[in-house]
Amino acid sequence: MNKSPDISTSLKPVGRFFQRFHLTIFIVVIVGGLAYAVVSLYTVLSDASTIPEQPTSTVTTTRPTYDQTTIDHLNQLYTAENAPGSIDLPAGRINPFSE
């Protein structure tokens, strides 16, 4: 009878290799992963910090425009000089901003 090779006997050298160098392999994988993460973050940050040049013809500045209604609302707001009297707080509450 032909006896086929047993898988466990062919994997024993591989098992012994990993048993002997498992800590070294683990450290190399971790250091490699950290190095990859650092290089990836560095390239992302360096690419984000460079601003692409835009042609001057596409850059336009716009000035805000205000209609008369908005100007009237702003003029009706109180300033520090003409603010109404003190604020009446509910009973039992103190004003933390008063001296």
Sequence and secondary structure as in RCSB ss.txt:
>XXXX:A:sequence
MNKSPDISTSLKPVGRFFQRFHLTIFIVVIVGGLAYAVVSLYTVLSDASTIPEQPTSTVTTTRPTYDQTTIDHLN
QLYTAENAPGSIDLPAGRINPFSE
>XXXX:A:secstr
      HHHHHHHHHHHHHHHHHHHHHHHHHHHHHHHHHHHHHHHHHHHS     TTT         HHHHHHHH
HS  SSS  S     TT   TT  
